[in-house]
Amino acid sequence: MFAVFKTARRRLRLAGAALGLFALAACDVGAISSSLPGSGGARVDASRPVPVALLLPRSDPNAGNIPRDLENAARLAMQNLGGVTVDLRVYDTAGQPATASAVAQQAADEGAAIIIGPLYAEAANAAAIAVADDGLSVLSFSNNPTIAGGNLFVLGQTFQNTANRLVSYGVRQGRDDIAVLYQDNLAGQIGRNAIQAAAARNGAQVVGAEAYALNTESLTGAIGRVKPLVDAGTADALFLTDSWEGGLSVVLQLAPEQGISPQSAQYMGLTRWDSRPDGFQLPGIEGAFFALPDRSAIAAFEGRYATAYGAPPHPLAALAFDGIAAVGALVGQGKADAIGPAALTQGAGFQGASGVFRFLPDGTNERGLAVASVRNQQVTILDPAPRAFGGAGF
């Protein structure tokens, strides 16, 4: 029975290191929230270059080309800030929390007005704690919501953002009784919690949540415990938290084989299901809901990046572009307190590499996402990504 998962892991290794490193940024075990209250933020003079510290794991051998691509994307964003000039200062964290703390304090001492980065959650948490007393905000590349708060904001797309978008759309389609299948690890637990919170926020309910280990016996048991909910009509949607580099391909194969058909329950996915076209033939993916960034925006960014640097960017590079874009937009307003927490959390948000986004008061973010599906082995957009925000966010 374990052969199914072994085969899946062999296939999924071909997906590359990008998603794996994103998972590291998202789910460092042991990261704690930085809740130290910063001041109103550093004062800036829009008529002068704004000193921005970029913290990257340059000397971390496990980071590959990600630090280079993040820096390239930041410099690309600097070219189009409407007259705002950024004095970009790059510091090496080596991927270590202690080093990140030290160089963050160095950046503050050297006059940085804001910090963008680091990449990993624990390093970001350490950096934010180090400069909280200096009144500096830290815009981390992580998507781990457990570190967000105080002077620490996360730029990475969060599970909560994705869950809210999909649950909200599902409710409008009459799918508001949700069963959750989640992998029994930190990422799965964060995903389950995000779905539960999104259900409560949007008038849906989670009628069952089952965890599984990465083996066929455990998954078969979890599916078997969910199936009666679908058969009885208690659940009309099945939300999966897993990813292609985990066991998603096996889940999308086994769940329909065990009787949970896409016709009886609306499949939904918390991760990017469009990244593996070789999985589009799996029975559970036809008609499923998953979320994507604004495809036209990300294509434009990737085109500009490739023209400037001769190769496509790493998927995480867009986050550095977004950080600089936010700073430029705020400083361009001409206010001395332009990059304090109150300004960072403005409701209108910012235009980034993958579309509109905004920071929320709890340090997380909301991104404009499209709802997509796979039909006849092709990605179809069901509900386009919004181009602007209305209201105060969720």
VOPAGU-2260 file (C-alpha; in pm, 1 decimal, decimal comma):
REM VOPAGU-2260
SITE   aa  ch    i         X         Y         Z
SITE  MET   A    0       0,0       0,0       0,0
SITE  PHE   A    1     293,3     235,3      57,1
SITE  ALA   A    2     396,9     202,4    -307,6
SITE  VAL   A    3     141,8     463,7    -415,5
SITE  PHE   A    4     302,9     732,7    -201,3
SITE  LYS   A    5     654,5     627,1    -300,3
SITE  THR   A    6     563,6     665,6    -667,1
SITE  ALA   A    7     403,7    1001,9    -598,5
SITE  ARG   A    8     714,3    1126,1    -418,2
SITE  ARG   A    9     933,7    1025,5    -711,9
SITE  ARG   A   10     710,3    1222,9    -949,0
SITE  LEU   A   11     680,4    1520,2    -720,1
SITE  ARG   A   12    1055,7    1562,6    -679,5
SITE  LEU   A   13    1049,4    1687,7   -1037,4
SITE  ALA   A   14     850,9    1992,2    -926,7
SITE  GLY   A   15    1180,9    2153,0    -823,5
SITE  ALA   A   16    1309,6    2322,8    -514,4
SITE  ALA   A   17    1097,7    2636,9    -541,8
SITE  LEU   A   18     796,8    2514,5    -351,0
SITE  GLY   A   19    1009,7    2337,6     -94,0
SITE  LEU   A   20    1195,2    2651,5      -5,4
SITE  PHE   A   21     867,4    2840,2       8,6
SITE  ALA   A   22     748,0    2586,5     262,3
SITE  LEU   A   23    1057,8    2657,3     471,2
SITE  ALA   A   24     975,3    3025,4     463,6
SITE  ALA   A   25     619,3    2947,4     556,9
SITE  CYS   A   26     650,2    2690,3     831,3
SITE  ASP   A   27     970,6    2708,2    1032,3
SITE  VAL   A   28     900,4    2503,7    1342,3
SITE  GLY   A   29     954,5    2700,7    1659,3
SITE  ALA   A   30     896,8    3046,5    1514,2
SITE  ILE   A   31     715,9    3269,9    1762,3
SITE  SER   A   32     514,5    3581,2    1707,2
SITE  SER   A   33     679,7    3915,5    1747,0
SITE  SER   A   34     428,9    4115,3    1944,0
SITE  LEU   A   35     658,6    4391,9    2055,8
SITE  PRO   A   36     496,2    4728,1    1990,6
SITE  GLY   A   37     699,1    4950,0    1762,9
SITE  SER   A   38     664,0    5324,8    1754,6
SITE  GLY   A   39     487,8    5510,0    1478,2
SITE  GLY   A   40     762,7    5415,4    1234,9
SITE  ALA   A   41    1070,6    5586,9    1099,5
SITE  ARG   A   42    1032,1    5940,3     962,0
SITE  VAL   A   43    1115,4    5987,8     594,9
SITE  ASP   A   44    1183,3    6282,1     367,5
SITE  ALA   A   45    1030,9    6210,2      26,0
SITE  SER   A   46    1268,9    6460,0    -137,4
SITE  ARG   A   47    1569,4    6247,5     -43,5
SITE  PRO   A   48    1659,2    5882,5    -115,5
SITE  VAL   A   49    1479,8    5652,5     128,4
SITE  PRO   A   50    1720,0    5409,1     299,9
SITE  VAL   A   51    1573,7    5057,2     273,2
SITE  ALA   A   52    1746,2    4750,6     416,8
SITE  LEU   A   53    1707,1    4426,0     220,8
SITE  LEU   A   54    1790,1    4120,4     433,7
SITE  LEU   A   55    1876,7    3809,8     229,7
SITE  PRO   A   56    2037,9    3470,5     304,8
SITE  ARG   A   57    2317,3    3531,4      53,1
SITE  SER   A   58    2566,4    3291,3     210,8
SITE  ASP   A   59    2313,8    3017,3     287,9
SITE  PRO   A   60    2400,3    2727,1      53,6
SITE  ASN   A   61    2045,7    2593,8      78,1
SITE  ALA   A   62    1894,4    2912,6     -62,4
SITE  GLY   A   63    2026,7    2861,8    -415,6
SITE  ASN   A   64    1952,6    3151,1    -648,4
SITE  ILE   A   65    1664,9    3285,8    -440,9
SITE  PRO   A   66    1867,4    3569,4    -277,1
SITE  ARG   A   67    1993,7    3683,7    -617,2
SITE  ASP   A   68    1646,2    3682,4    -768,7
SITE  LEU   A   69    1496,4    3865,1    -471,7
SITE  GLU   A   70    1756,1    4139,8    -500,4
SITE  ASN   A   71    1708,2    4161,6    -876,9
SITE  ALA   A   72    1332,9    4197,4    -833,4
SITE  ALA   A   73    1378,1    4469,0    -571,4
SITE  ARG   A   74    1603,3    4664,5    -806,1
SITE  LEU   A   75    1355,0    4614,5   -1089,5
SITE  ALA   A   76    1081,3    4769,7    -876,1
SITE  MET   A   77    1306,5    5066,8    -796,1
SITE  GLN   A   78    1303,1    5166,9   -1163,3
SITE  ASN   A   79     937,8    5270,5   -1160,5
SITE  LEU   A   80     848,7    5444,5    -835,3
SITE  GLY   A   81     710,8    5769,6    -971,6
SITE  GLY   A   82     998,3    5991,9    -865,4
SITE  VAL   A   83    1072,7    5822,4    -533,7
SITE  THR   A   84    1435,5    5716,3    -495,9
SITE  VAL   A   85    1530,7    5417,1    -282,9
SITE  ASP   A   86    1875,7    5377,1    -130,0
SITE  LEU   A   87    1884,9    4995,8    -119,1
SITE  ARG   A   88    2126,3    4843,0     133,1
SITE  VAL   A   89    2167,1    4465,3     122,6
SITE  TYR   A   90    2260,3    4264,1     432,9
SITE  ASP   A   91    2342,4    3892,9     452,4
SITE  THR   A   92    2151,2    3694,0     715,6
SITE  ALA   A   93    2317,0    3361,7     623,2
SITE  GLY   A   94    1971,1    3213,4     682,8
SITE  GLN   A   95    2032,0    3221,6    1059,0
SITE  PRO   A   96    1811,4    3394,5    1319,6
SITE  ALA   A   97    2104,6    3522,1    1524,3
SITE  THR   A   98    2271,0    3674,5    1219,3
SITE  ALA   A   99    1941,4    3821,7    1103,5
SITE  SER   A  100    1898,5    3987,9    1442,8
SITE  ALA   A  101    2248,5    4132,8    1429,7
SITE  VAL   A  102    2229,1    4270,8    1075,9
SITE  ALA   A  103    1879,6    4409,3    1135,2
SITE  GLN   A  104    2017,2    4609,2    1428,2
SITE  GLN   A  105    2312,0    4712,5    1211,2
SITE  ALA   A  106    2070,1    4833,3     942,9
SITE  ALA   A  107    1876,0    5033,3    1201,1
SITE  ASP   A  108    2195,4    5186,9    1337,7
SITE  GLU   A  109    2298,0    5279,3     982,8
SITE  GLY   A  110    1975,5    5469,6     924,8
SITE  ALA   A  111    1740,0    5225,8     752,9
SITE  ALA   A  112    1380,8    5348,6     746,1
SITE  ILE   A  113    1229,1    5003,4     687,6
SITE  ILE   A  114    1347,0    4643,0     646,6
SITE  ILE   A  115    1239,6    4411,5     365,1
SITE  GLY   A  116    1307,7    4041,9     431,4
SITE  PRO   A  117    1439,8    3811,2     569,9
SITE  LEU   A  118    1332,2    3496,2     387,7
SITE  TYR   A  119    1282,6    3243,2     666,7
SITE  ALA   A  120    1027,6    3281,4     943,3
SITE  GLU   A  121    1258,6    3242,0    1242,4
SITE  ALA   A  122    1507,4    3488,0    1093,5
SITE  ALA   A  123    1227,7    3737,3    1027,3
SITE  ASN   A  124    1099,5    3704,1    1381,4
SITE  ALA   A  125    1447,9    3763,6    1522,3
SITE  ALA   A  126    1502,8    4066,8    1300,3
SITE  ALA   A  127    1170,4    4223,6    1399,1
SITE  ILE   A  128    1236,7    4181,1    1770,3
SITE  ALA   A  129    1581,8    4338,2    1728,9
SITE  VAL   A  130    1450,3    4660,2    1571,7
SITE  ALA   A  131    1113,1    4697,8    1744,3
SITE  ASP   A  132    1254,7    4957,1    1983,7
SITE  ASP   A  133    1390,4    5150,7    1683,5
SITE  GLY   A  134    1039,2    5188,1    1542,6
SITE  LEU   A  135    1120,4    4996,6    1223,1
SITE  SER   A  136     871,2    4779,2    1038,3
SITE  VAL   A  137     989,3    4450,6     887,6
SITE  LEU   A  138     826,4    4319,5     567,3
SITE  SER   A  139     923,2    3953,7     567,2
SITE  PHE   A  140     913,4    3718,9     267,2
SITE  SER   A  141     756,4    3450,0     485,5
SITE  ASN   A  142     390,4    3351,5     465,9
SITE  ASN   A  143     380,8    3210,2     819,0
SITE  PRO   A  144      99,6    3389,0    1006,8
SITE  THR   A  145     230,3    3276,2    1346,4
SITE  ILE   A  146     516,2    3528,8    1327,2
SITE  ALA   A  147     304,2    3823,4    1212,1
SITE  GLY   A  148     212,9    4109,6    1441,6
SITE  GLY   A  149     365,3    4410,5    1609,1
SITE  ASN   A  150     624,6    4553,0    1371,7
SITE  LEU   A  151     645,3    4233,0    1163,5
SITE  PHE   A  152     441,9    4193,1     843,4
SITE  VAL   A  153     448,9    3895,2     608,4
SITE  LEU   A  154     451,4    3941,4     231,0
SITE  GLY   A  155     394,5    3577,9     135,1
SITE  GLN   A  156      48,3    3461,6      34,4
SITE  THR   A  157    -112,4    3308,2     341,4
SITE  PHE   A  158    -335,5    3005,0     375,8
SITE  GLN   A  159    -591,6    3230,4     543,7
SITE  ASN   A  160    -607,4    3455,6     237,4
SITE  THR   A  161    -655,3    3158,0       3,9
SITE  ALA   A  162    -906,0    2984,3     231,2
SITE  ASN   A  163   -1113,3    3300,0     264,4
SITE  ARG   A  164   -1125,1    3351,9    -112,4
SITE  LEU   A  165   -1228,7    2993,9    -185,4
SITE  VAL   A  166   -1477,3    2952,4      98,6
SITE  SER   A  167   -1640,7    3283,1       8,3
SITE  TYR   A  168   -1672,8    3174,8    -354,7
SITE  GLY   A  169   -1795,9    2829,8    -253,2
SITE  VAL   A  170   -2068,3    2977,4     -33,7
SITE  ARG   A  171   -2193,0    3179,2    -330,7
SITE  GLN   A  172   -2214,9    2851,7    -524,2
SITE  GLY   A  173   -2415,3    2687,9    -246,2
SITE  ARG   A  174   -2123,7    2484,8    -106,6
SITE  ASP   A  175   -2110,9    2576,1     260,6
SITE  ASP   A  176   -2077,2    2244,0     447,8
SITE  ILE   A  177   -1708,6    2160,6     433,0
SITE  ALA   A  178   -1510,9    1848,5     515,6
SITE  VAL   A  179   -1134,4    1895,7     545,2
SITE  LEU   A  180    -858,5    1644,7     469,1
SITE  TYR   A  181    -525,5    1770,9     595,8
SITE  GLN   A  182    -175,5    1629,7     629,0
SITE  ASP   A  183     -73,4    1562,6     988,7
SITE  ASN   A  184     205,5    1819,8    1014,0
SITE  LEU   A  185     243,1    2189,8    1090,4
SITE  ALA   A  186     148,8    2305,6     739,5
SITE  GLY   A  187    -161,3    2088,0     742,2
SITE  GLN   A  188    -267,3    2211,3    1084,9
SITE  ILE   A  189    -222,0    2576,6     984,5
SITE  GLY   A  190    -422,2    2504,9     670,3
SITE  ARG   A  191    -702,7    2337,3     864,1
SITE  ASN   A  192    -720,0    2631,1    1105,1
SITE  ALA   A  193    -732,9    2875,6     813,6
SITE  ILE   A  194   -1024,3    2688,5     656,9
SITE  GLN   A  195   -1211,4    2679,5     987,0
SITE  ALA   A  196   -1161,4    3054,0    1034,8
SITE  ALA   A  197   -1269,0    3127,0     676,8
SITE  ALA   A  198   -1581,5    2916,0     721,7
SITE  ALA   A  199   -1679,4    3107,4    1035,0
SITE  ARG   A  200   -1617,6    3437,4     858,7
SITE  ASN   A  201   -1824,8    3353,7     551,5
SITE  GLY   A  202   -2126,8    3177,4     695,6
SITE  ALA   A  203   -2007,6    2823,7     616,9
SITE  GLN   A  204   -1924,0    2541,7     856,8
SITE  VAL   A  205   -1659,2    2272,9     880,9
SITE  VAL   A  206   -1855,7    1953,0     944,4
SITE  GLY   A  207   -1550,1    1729,4     975,6
SITE  ALA   A  208   -1169,5    1747,9     965,1
SITE  GLU   A  209    -949,2    1441,0     928,9
SITE  ALA   A  210    -569,6    1423,4     942,4
SITE  TYR   A  211    -349,2    1171,4     763,7
SITE  ALA   A  212      15,1    1071,7     762,0
SITE  LEU   A  213     199,2    1032,8     432,1
SITE  ASN   A  214     117,6     667,4     380,9
SITE  THR   A  215    -166,5     502,1     197,1
SITE  GLU   A  216    -312,6     325,5     499,1
SITE  SER   A  217    -349,0     649,6     694,6
SITE  LEU   A  218    -496,4     837,6     398,9
SITE  THR   A  219    -739,1     556,2     321,1
SITE  GLY   A  220    -860,3     565,9     680,2
SITE  ALA   A  221    -906,2     944,4     675,8
SITE  ILE   A  222   -1103,1     929,0     349,9
SITE  GLY   A  223   -1313,9     650,2     495,6
SITE  ARG   A  224   -1407,5     871,5     789,8
SITE  VAL   A  225   -1503,8    1162,2     561,0
SITE  LYS   A  226   -1702,9     960,2     307,6
SITE  PRO   A  227   -2011,2     904,1     533,2
SITE  LEU   A  228   -2043,6    1282,4     567,8
SITE  VAL   A  229   -2061,0    1315,9     189,6
SITE  ASP   A  230   -2292,7    1016,7     147,1
SITE  ALA   A  231   -2536,1    1157,5     403,7
SITE  GLY   A  232   -2533,9    1504,8     245,8
SITE  THR   A  233   -2378,2    1650,4     559,7
SITE  ALA   A  234   -2074,1    1767,6     357,7
SITE  ASP   A  235   -2106,9    1917,5      11,2
SITE  ALA   A  236   -1743,1    2028,1     -24,6
SITE  LEU   A  237   -1407,4    1859,9      35,6
SITE  PHE   A  238   -1119,5    2098,7     113,0
SITE  LEU   A  239    -764,9    1961,7      74,1
SITE  THR   A  240    -464,1    2132,0     233,0
SITE  ASP   A  241    -190,8    1919,4      71,9
SITE  SER   A  242      48,8    2019,5    -206,8
SITE  TRP   A  243     205,3    1851,1    -507,2
SITE  GLU   A  244     537,2    1806,8    -326,9
SITE  GLY   A  245     347,0    1629,5     -48,1
SITE  GLY   A  246      74,5    1377,5    -117,0
SITE  LEU   A  247    -177,6    1578,4    -320,5
SITE  SER   A  248    -158,8    1357,5    -629,0
SITE  VAL   A  249    -240,3    1051,8    -417,1
SITE  VAL   A  250    -530,5    1225,5    -244,0
SITE  LEU   A  251    -678,7    1331,6    -579,0
SITE  GLN   A  252    -652,7     971,5    -697,6
SITE  LEU   A  253    -767,5     780,7    -388,9
SITE  ALA   A  254   -1055,1     998,8    -269,3
SITE  PRO   A  255   -1259,2     954,2    -591,2
SITE  GLU   A  256   -1165,3     585,4    -603,8
SITE  GLN   A  257   -1306,7     545,2    -252,7
SITE  GLY   A  258   -1636,2     701,7    -354,8
SITE  ILE   A  259   -1600,8    1078,6    -299,3
SITE  SER   A  260   -1667,0    1192,2    -653,2
SITE  PRO   A  261   -1636,3    1554,8    -770,4
SITE  GLN   A  262   -2008,6    1534,9    -847,9
SITE  SER   A  263   -2098,3    1452,7    -487,7
SITE  ALA   A  264   -1857,5    1697,6    -319,7
SITE  GLN   A  265   -1696,2    2012,9    -450,8
SITE  TYR   A  266   -1318,5    1964,0    -428,0
SITE  MET   A  267   -1120,2    2270,5    -317,3
SITE  GLY   A  268    -744,4    2314,5    -280,2
SITE  LEU   A  269    -544,0    2537,8     -49,9
SITE  THR   A  270    -226,7    2523,6    -262,0
SITE  ARG   A  271    -142,4    2608,8    -624,8
SITE  TRP   A  272    -289,8    2323,9    -828,2
SITE  ASP   A  273    -205,8    2481,5   -1165,1
SITE  SER   A  274     168,8    2423,2   -1129,0
SITE  ARG   A  275     154,8    2054,9   -1226,5
SITE  PRO   A  276     -21,5    2003,5   -1563,3
SITE  ASP   A  277      82,1    1637,8   -1548,4
SITE  GLY   A  278    -166,0    1605,0   -1260,5
SITE  PHE   A  279    -461,2    1741,4   -1455,3
SITE  GLN   A  280    -576,0    1391,7   -1549,3
SITE  LEU   A  281    -633,6    1289,5   -1187,2
SITE  PRO   A  282   -1002,8    1220,7   -1119,3
SITE  GLY   A  283   -1033,4    1457,6    -822,1
SITE  ILE   A  284    -908,4    1768,2    -999,7
SITE  GLU   A  285   -1174,9    1802,5   -1269,6
SITE  GLY   A  286   -1397,9    2094,2   -1169,5
SITE  ALA   A  287   -1208,8    2162,7    -844,3
SITE  PHE   A  288   -1167,5    2515,1    -704,8
SITE  PHE   A  289    -823,8    2661,9    -628,8
SITE  ALA   A  290    -682,6    3013,9    -615,6
SITE  LEU   A  291    -432,0    3193,7    -838,9
SITE  PRO   A  292    -275,2    3539,6    -843,8
SITE  ASP   A  293    -365,8    3779,2   -1122,2
SITE  ARG   A  294    -221,8    3597,0   -1423,9
SITE  SER   A  295    -181,2    3908,2   -1639,5
SITE  ALA   A  296       4,6    4093,0   -1362,8
SITE  ILE   A  297     244,7    3809,6   -1288,5
SITE  ALA   A  298     308,6    3755,0   -1661,1
SITE  ALA   A  299     397,5    4122,0   -1701,4
SITE  PHE   A  300     636,7    4106,1   -1405,8
SITE  GLU   A  301     802,7    3787,7   -1529,7
SITE  GLY   A  302     841,9    3939,6   -1875,7
SITE  ARG   A  303    1007,7    4253,1   -1738,4
SITE  TYR   A  304    1234,7    4045,1   -1517,7
SITE  ALA   A  305    1342,3    3813,7   -1801,0
SITE  THR   A  306    1414,0    4111,1   -2026,6
SITE  ALA   A  307    1626,0    4277,1   -1757,9
SITE  TYR   A  308    1815,1    3972,1   -1631,6
SITE  GLY   A  309    1801,6    3716,6   -1912,2
SITE  ALA   A  310    1615,6    3443,4   -1722,3
SITE  PRO   A  311    1279,3    3396,5   -1550,6
SITE  PRO   A  312    1258,6    3485,1   -1178,5
SITE  HIS   A  313    1216,2    3245,1    -890,9
SITE  PRO   A  314     848,6    3248,4    -779,7
SITE  LEU   A  315     942,9    3415,9    -451,9
SITE  ALA   A  316    1117,2    3706,1    -629,4
SITE  ALA   A  317     785,5    3883,1    -678,2
SITE  LEU   A  318     767,0    3941,1    -301,3
SITE  ALA   A  319    1074,6    4167,0    -305,7
SITE  PHE   A  320     921,6    4362,3    -592,8
SITE  ASP   A  321     606,6    4405,0    -383,1
SITE  GLY   A  322     796,7    4526,8     -79,3
SITE  ILE   A  323     971,6    4799,5    -277,5
SITE  ALA   A  324     649,2    4889,6    -460,6
SITE  ALA   A  325     470,7    4942,7    -128,3
SITE  VAL   A  326     750,4    5163,4       5,1
SITE  GLY   A  327     754,4    5368,2    -314,6
SITE  ALA   A  328     377,6    5416,9    -316,7
SITE  LEU   A  329     372,1    5529,7      46,8
SITE  VAL   A  330     672,3    5760,2      32,5
SITE  GLY   A  331     528,1    5912,8    -284,4
SITE  GLN   A  332     240,5    6046,6     -75,0
SITE  GLY   A  333     489,0    6291,7      76,6
SITE  LYS   A  334     414,4    6225,3     442,7
SITE  ALA   A  335     688,8    6211,0     704,3
SITE  ASP   A  336     526,6    5906,4     866,3
SITE  ALA   A  337     464,3    5740,0     529,5
SITE  ILE   A  338     596,2    5396,6     622,6
SITE  GLY   A  339     464,6    5356,4     975,5
SITE  PRO   A  340     222,5    5072,8    1061,9
SITE  ALA   A  341     -86,5    5288,6    1006,5
SITE  ALA   A  342      26,6    5377,5     654,7
SITE  LEU   A  343     130,5    5021,0     571,2
SITE  THR   A  344    -218,6    4895,2     654,6
SITE  GLN   A  345    -406,9    5146,0     439,2
SITE  GLY   A  346    -722,2    4987,4     301,0
SITE  ALA   A  347    -652,5    5063,8     -65,2
SITE  GLY   A  348    -339,5    4850,5     -63,7
SITE  PHE   A  349     -73,9    4844,8    -334,9
SITE  GLN   A  350     -18,9    4723,8    -688,5
SITE  GLY   A  351     239,6    4445,9    -683,9
SITE  ALA   A  352     399,9    4196,1    -916,0
SITE  SER   A  353     107,3    3954,0    -890,5
SITE  GLY   A  354    -173,6    4205,7    -855,8
SITE  VAL   A  355    -326,3    4408,7    -576,4
SITE  PHE   A  356    -232,4    4336,1    -214,1
SITE  ARG   A  357    -257,0    4499,4     125,8
SITE  PHE   A  358    -124,8    4446,7     475,4
SITE  LEU   A  359    -372,4    4378,6     753,5
SITE  PRO   A  360    -344,8    4516,4    1108,9
SITE  ASP   A  361    -251,7    4170,3    1243,1
SITE  GLY   A  362      60,4    4166,5    1024,2
SITE  THR   A  363     -75,2    3925,6     763,7
SITE  ASN   A  364    -185,3    4028,0     416,4
SITE  GLU   A  365    -467,8    4003,9     169,6
SITE  ARG   A  366    -394,6    3946,6    -199,0
SITE  GLY   A  367    -631,1    3977,7    -489,9
SITE  LEU   A  368    -674,7    3616,5    -605,4
SITE  ALA   A  369    -863,4    3455,6    -889,8
SITE  VAL   A  370   -1068,3    3139,4    -842,9
SITE  ALA   A  371    -970,6    2880,1   -1102,5
SITE  SER   A  372   -1059,2    2525,5   -1198,3
SITE  VAL   A  373    -938,2    2249,2   -1429,1
SITE  ARG   A  374   -1176,2    2156,5   -1706,7
SITE  ASN   A  375   -1079,7    1909,9   -1977,4
SITE  GLN   A  376    -722,0    1925,1   -1843,9
SITE  GLN   A  377    -703,4    2302,5   -1893,8
SITE  VAL   A  378    -695,8    2579,4   -1631,1
SITE  THR   A  379   -1011,6    2788,8   -1643,9
SITE  ILE   A  380   -1066,7    3113,3   -1452,2
SITE  LEU   A  381   -1405,6    3104,1   -1279,7
SITE  ASP   A  382   -1384,3    3437,9   -1098,6
SITE  PRO   A  383   -1110,5    3687,8   -1194,5
SITE  ALA   A  384    -875,2    3841,3    -941,8
SITE  PRO   A  385    -996,7    4181,9    -821,0
SITE  ARG   A  386    -795,6    4478,7    -946,8
SITE  ALA   A  387    -874,0    4691,2    -639,9
SITE  PHE   A  388    -999,9    4650,1    -284,8
SITE  GLY   A  389   -1325,1    4774,2    -141,3
SITE  GLY   A  390   -1409,1    4797,6     227,7
SITE  ALA   A  391   -1172,7    4739,0     514,6
SITE  GLY   A  392   -1059,5    4385,1     433,8
SITE  PHE   A  393   -1132,2    4068,5     623,8
